[in-house]
Amino acid sequence: SFIQQEKMLSQLNGVSVEVRSDLDTKRESQCDENINVEVKKLIEEIESLRKFTAETQAHAKDTEADFNIMKRRIIKFQTNNEMKSQEINVMAELVSKEKEKFNNLKSQLEESEKKKRNRNTGLEKKITTG
């Protein structure tokens, strides 16, 4: 009977080992499934980030291109302003010279008129006294 109990015990142990082994296999399988689900989620997230990165890079390139266009426009505008400023300075100088000529001519004319008046006044005195 002891031997029979041993046999039964060993058979139970065998069944127990098989059940444990089967449970371990099921647990491993469930873990593998969970891992696969997580890996798929991570892959999807990585792809989403790659897509976002590509879109962001494209947007950055567009923004940089727009920035470069605006920079060229500003430089052109500044250059035009500098040219206009130089033109204005030249014109102001010309106007100043013309004003100086005008003032000289004006003073010459005034001097000439003064002499003419003095001459006329002298002639009138001669006529009236003479």
The 8 nearest C-alpha neighbors of each residue, nearest first, counted from 0:
[[1, 3, 2, 4, 5, 6, 7, 8],
 [2, 0, 4, 3, 5, 6, 7, 8],
 [1, 3, 5, 0, 4, 6, 7, 8],
 [2, 4, 0, 6, 5, 1, 7, 8],
 [5, 3, 1, 7, 2, 6, 8, 0],
 [4, 6, 2, 8, 3, 7, 9, 1],
 [7, 5, 3, 9, 8, 4, 10, 2],
 [6, 8, 10, 4, 9, 5, 11, 3],
 [9, 7, 5, 11, 10, 6, 4, 12],
 [8, 10, 12, 6, 11, 7, 5, 13],
 [9, 11, 13, 7, 12, 8, 6, 14],
 [12, 10, 8, 14, 13, 9, 15, 7],
 [13, 11, 15, 9, 10, 14, 16, 8],
 [12, 14, 10, 16, 11, 15, 9, 17],
 [15, 13, 11, 17, 16, 12, 18, 10],
 [14, 16, 12, 18, 13, 17, 11, 19],
 [17, 15, 19, 13, 14, 18, 20, 12],
 [18, 16, 20, 14, 19, 15, 21, 13],
 [17, 19, 21, 15, 20, 16, 22, 14],
 [20, 18, 22, 16, 21, 17, 15, 23],
 [19, 21, 17, 23, 18, 22, 16, 24],
 [20, 22, 18, 24, 19, 23, 17, 25],
 [23, 21, 19, 25, 24, 20, 18, 26],
 [22, 24, 26, 20, 21, 25, 19, 27],
 [23, 25, 21, 27, 22, 26, 28, 20],
 [26, 24, 28, 22, 23, 27, 29, 21],
 [27, 25, 23, 29, 28, 24, 30, 22],
 [28, 26, 30, 24, 29, 25, 31, 23],
 [27, 29, 31, 25, 26, 30, 24, 32],
 [28, 30, 32, 26, 31, 27, 25, 33],
 [31, 29, 27, 33, 32, 28, 34, 26],
 [30, 32, 28, 34, 29, 33, 27, 35],
 [31, 33, 35, 29, 30, 34, 28, 36],
 [34, 32, 30, 36, 35, 31, 29, 37],
 [33, 35, 31, 37, 32, 36, 30, 38],
 [34, 36, 38, 32, 33, 37, 31, 39],
 [35, 37, 33, 39, 34, 38, 32, 40],
 [38, 36, 40, 34, 39, 35, 41, 33],
 [37, 39, 35, 41, 40, 36, 34, 42],
 [40, 38, 42, 36, 37, 41, 35, 43],
 [41, 39, 37, 43, 38, 42, 44, 36],
 [40, 42, 44, 38, 43, 39, 45, 37],
 [41, 43, 45, 39, 44, 40, 38, 46],
 [44, 42, 46, 40, 41, 45, 47, 39],
 [45, 43, 41, 47, 42, 46, 48, 40],
 [44, 46, 48, 42, 47, 43, 41, 49],
 [47, 45, 49, 43, 48, 44, 50, 42],
 [46, 48, 44, 50, 45, 49, 43, 51],
 [47, 49, 51, 45, 46, 50, 52, 44],
 [50, 48, 46, 52, 51, 47, 45, 53],
 [49, 51, 53, 47, 48, 52, 46, 54],
 [50, 52, 48, 54, 49, 53, 55, 47],
 [53, 51, 55, 49, 50, 54, 48, 56],
 [52, 54, 56, 50, 55, 51, 49, 57],
 [55, 53, 57, 51, 52, 56, 58, 50],
 [56, 54, 52, 58, 53, 57, 51, 59],
 [55, 57, 59, 53, 58, 54, 52, 60],
 [58, 56, 54, 60, 59, 55, 53, 61],
 [57, 59, 55, 61, 56, 60, 62, 54],
 [58, 60, 56, 62, 57, 61, 63, 55],
 [61, 59, 63, 57, 62, 58, 64, 56],
 [62, 60, 58, 64, 63, 59, 65, 57],
 [61, 63, 59, 65, 60, 64, 66, 58],
 [62, 64, 66, 60, 65, 61, 59, 67],
 [63, 65, 61, 67, 66, 62, 60, 68],
 [66, 64, 62, 68, 63, 67, 61, 69],
 [65, 67, 63, 69, 64, 68, 62, 70],
 [68, 66, 70, 64, 69, 65, 63, 71],
 [67, 69, 65, 71, 70, 66, 72, 64],
 [70, 68, 72, 66, 67, 71, 73, 65],
 [69, 71, 67, 73, 68, 72, 66, 74],
 [72, 70, 74, 68, 73, 69, 75, 67],
 [73, 71, 69, 75, 70, 74, 76, 68],
 [72, 74, 76, 70, 75, 71, 77, 69],
 [73, 75, 77, 71, 76, 72, 78, 70],
 [76, 74, 72, 78, 73, 77, 79, 71],
 [75, 77, 73, 79, 74, 78, 72, 80],
 [78, 76, 80, 74, 79, 75, 73, 81],
 [79, 77, 75, 81, 80, 76, 74, 82],
 [80, 78, 82, 76, 77, 81, 83, 75],
 [79, 81, 77, 83, 78, 82, 84, 76],
 [80, 82, 84, 78, 79, 83, 77, 85],
 [81, 83, 79, 85, 84, 80, 86, 78],
 [84, 82, 86, 80, 85, 81, 87, 79],
 [83, 85, 81, 87, 82, 86, 80, 88],
 [86, 84, 88, 82, 87, 83, 81, 89],
 [85, 87, 83, 89, 84, 88, 90, 82],
 [88, 86, 84, 90, 85, 89, 91, 83],
 [87, 89, 91, 85, 86, 90, 92, 84],
 [90, 88, 92, 86, 91, 87, 85, 93],
 [89, 91, 93, 87, 92, 88, 94, 86],
 [92, 90, 88, 94, 93, 89, 87, 95],
 [91, 93, 95, 89, 90, 94, 88, 96],
 [94, 92, 90, 96, 95, 91, 97, 89],
 [93, 95, 91, 97, 92, 96, 98, 90],
 [94, 96, 92, 98, 93, 97, 91, 99],
 [97, 95, 99, 93, 98, 94, 100, 92],
 [98, 96, 100, 94, 99, 95, 101, 93],
 [97, 99, 101, 95, 96, 100, 94, 102],
 [98, 100, 96, 102, 97, 101, 103, 95],
 [101, 99, 97, 103, 98, 102, 104, 96],
 [100, 102, 98, 104, 99, 103, 105, 97],
 [101, 103, 105, 99, 104, 100, 98, 106],
 [104, 102, 100, 106, 105, 101, 107, 99],
 [103, 105, 107, 101, 102, 106, 108, 100],
 [104, 106, 102, 108, 103, 107, 101, 109],
 [105, 107, 109, 103, 108, 104, 110, 102],
 [108, 106, 104, 110, 105, 109, 111, 103],
 [109, 107, 111, 105, 106, 110, 104, 112],
 [108, 110, 106, 112, 111, 107, 113, 105],
 [111, 109, 107, 113, 108, 112, 106, 114],
 [110, 112, 108, 114, 113, 109, 107, 115],
 [113, 111, 115, 109, 114, 110, 116, 108],
 [112, 114, 110, 116, 111, 115, 109, 117],
 [115, 113, 117, 111, 112, 116, 118, 110],
 [114, 116, 112, 118, 117, 113, 119, 111],
 [117, 115, 119, 113, 118, 114, 120, 112],
 [116, 118, 120, 114, 115, 119, 121, 113],
 [119, 117, 121, 115, 116, 120, 114, 122],
 [120, 118, 116, 122, 121, 117, 115, 123],
 [119, 121, 117, 123, 118, 122, 116, 124],
 [122, 120, 118, 124, 119, 123, 117, 125],
 [123, 121, 125, 119, 124, 120, 126, 118],
 [122, 124, 126, 120, 125, 121, 127, 119],
 [125, 123, 127, 121, 122, 126, 128, 120],
 [126, 124, 122, 128, 129, 123, 127, 121],
 [125, 127, 123, 129, 124, 128, 122, 121],
 [126, 128, 124, 125, 129, 123, 122, 121],
 [129, 127, 125, 126, 124, 123, 122, 121],
 [128, 126, 125, 127, 124, 123, 122, 121]]
